[in-house]
């Protein structure tokens, strides 16, 4: 995934993380949502990024530090949108 992001191929990042968004494993699900949110921001889709950040922030199984990060990203994306 990171190779695609570094190559600025954000469509591939989103395509490849899509099947992982609802994964049962919290780490996989959280990482996929954060990657896809970042790719959405880079693709000028702030509403989608905000939605994904909100999902991470609301996921009580996700580590608190990533929930906090997602909250900050959601708020700042909303602020600058």
C-alpha positions, 0 to 999 in steps of 0.5 A: 500500500505504501508503495502506491501512496509514495507513487501518488497512486491514490486510486490503487491505495483506495482499491486495495484497502477497500476489502479491508475496511470491515475486517474483523481484526481491529488493527487491519481495519483501523490501518485500512481506514486511516490509509484510505482516509489519507488517500481520499484527502490527497484525491480531493475527497475530504467528505470521504476522509472525514467519514473514515476518520469518524469511523476510526474515532468511534471504533471502541476496539481501536487503540485509543491513540489511533482514535485520538489521531482520527479525531484530530484529523477529522476536526482539522479536515472539517476546519479547513474544508 
